[in-house]
Amino acid sequence: MNEWQDISADELLKLMDEGKLQREQVIDVRELHEWEYYHLESSLLIPMNGIPHRLGELDDDKPLYIVCAHGVRSTAVCRYLQEQGYGSLHNVEGGMAAIALLQGFQYD
């Protein structure tokens, strides 16, 4: 059973709009070209393959919200971070495609 929680794109945007999340808490694990195409301004880009090398940038004292394009890579990253001992992890269901739809943008 997974130790992380799934969160909807709507819930994530609400937390961000309310100012409850800092930039380093929203981790976008897509590749640079995907980020350049469309991203949340208040998020941090760490491509999935770079996560193991950049663990020092992730604050385990705060909840982390992991987002990718559709939710597949973010699930894998949540699983990996859990194995590394990270606690409060949230996988953004539907990823940037779901976020984009809520913001009136056709992602793909």
C-alpha positions as CSV (number, residue, x, y, z in Angstrom):
1,M,0.0,0.0,0.0
2,N,1.3,3.4,-0.9
3,E,2.2,5.8,1.9
4,W,1.7,8.9,-0.2
5,Q,-1.6,10.6,-0.9
6,D,-3.2,11.4,-4.2
7,I,-4.4,15.0,-4.5
8,S,-6.5,16.4,-7.3
9,A,-5.3,19.2,-9.6
10,D,-8.1,21.3,-8.2
11,E,-6.9,20.8,-4.6
12,L,-3.3,21.6,-5.5
13,L,-4.3,24.9,-7.2
14,K,-6.5,25.8,-4.2
15,L,-3.6,25.3,-1.8
16,M,-1.3,27.4,-4.2
17,D,-3.9,30.2,-4.6
18,E,-4.3,30.4,-0.8
19,G,-0.5,30.8,-0.4
20,K,-0.2,27.6,1.6
21,L,2.7,26.2,-0.5
22,Q,6.2,27.4,-1.1
23,R,7.9,26.9,-4.5
24,E,10.2,24.2,-3.3
25,Q,7.2,22.1,-2.2
26,V,5.7,21.7,-5.7
27,I,8.2,19.5,-7.6
28,D,7.6,19.1,-11.4
29,V,9.4,15.9,-12.5
30,R,8.9,16.4,-16.3
31,E,11.7,17.1,-18.7
32,L,12.9,20.7,-19.5
33,H,11.1,20.8,-22.9
34,E,7.8,19.9,-21.3
35,W,8.4,22.5,-18.6
36,E,9.1,25.2,-21.2
37,Y,5.9,24.3,-23.0
38,Y,3.7,24.8,-19.9
39,H,4.3,24.9,-16.2
40,L,3.2,26.4,-12.9
41,E,5.3,29.5,-12.1
42,S,5.5,28.6,-8.4
43,S,7.0,25.1,-8.9
44,L,10.5,23.6,-9.0
45,L,11.7,21.6,-12.0
46,I,13.6,18.5,-11.1
47,P,13.3,16.0,-13.9
48,M,12.6,12.5,-12.7
49,N,16.0,11.1,-13.6
50,G,17.6,13.9,-11.6
51,I,15.7,13.2,-8.4
52,P,18.3,10.8,-6.8
53,H,21.1,13.4,-7.4
54,R,19.1,16.3,-6.0
55,L,17.6,14.9,-2.8
56,G,19.4,17.5,-0.8
57,E,17.1,20.2,-2.4
58,L,14.0,18.5,-1.1
59,D,12.8,19.5,2.4
60,D,11.5,16.5,4.3
61,D,10.1,18.8,7.0
62,K,7.3,20.1,4.7
63,P,4.7,18.2,2.5
64,L,5.9,17.7,-1.0
65,Y,3.6,17.8,-4.1
66,I,4.9,15.8,-7.0
67,V,3.5,16.6,-10.5
68,C,4.3,15.3,-14.0
69,A,2.4,15.3,-17.3
70,H,-0.4,12.8,-16.4
71,G,0.5,11.2,-13.1
72,V,2.6,8.2,-14.0
73,R,6.1,9.6,-13.4
74,S,5.0,11.4,-10.3
75,T,3.7,8.1,-8.8
76,A,7.1,6.5,-9.5
77,V,8.8,9.5,-7.8
78,C,6.5,9.3,-4.8
79,R,7.4,5.6,-4.5
80,Y,11.1,6.3,-4.7
81,L,11.0,9.2,-2.2
82,Q,9.0,7.1,0.2
83,E,11.8,4.4,-0.1
84,Q,14.3,7.1,0.7
85,G,12.4,8.0,3.9
86,Y,10.4,11.0,2.9
87,G,7.1,11.3,4.7
88,S,4.4,13.7,3.6
89,L,4.2,13.1,-0.2
90,H,1.3,14.0,-2.5
91,N,0.9,12.8,-6.0
92,V,-1.0,15.2,-8.3
93,E,-3.6,13.1,-10.1
94,G,-3.8,13.8,-13.8
95,G,-0.7,15.9,-13.7
96,M,-0.2,19.1,-15.7
97,A,-2.8,17.9,-18.2
98,A,-5.5,18.2,-15.5
99,I,-4.0,21.5,-14.2
100,A,-4.0,22.9,-17.7
101,L,-7.6,22.0,-18.2
102,L,-8.6,23.8,-15.0
103,Q,-6.7,26.9,-16.3
104,G,-8.3,26.8,-19.7
105,F,-5.2,25.5,-21.6
106,Q,-5.2,22.4,-23.8
107,Y,-2.0,20.6,-22.7
108,D,-2.0,17.8,-25.2
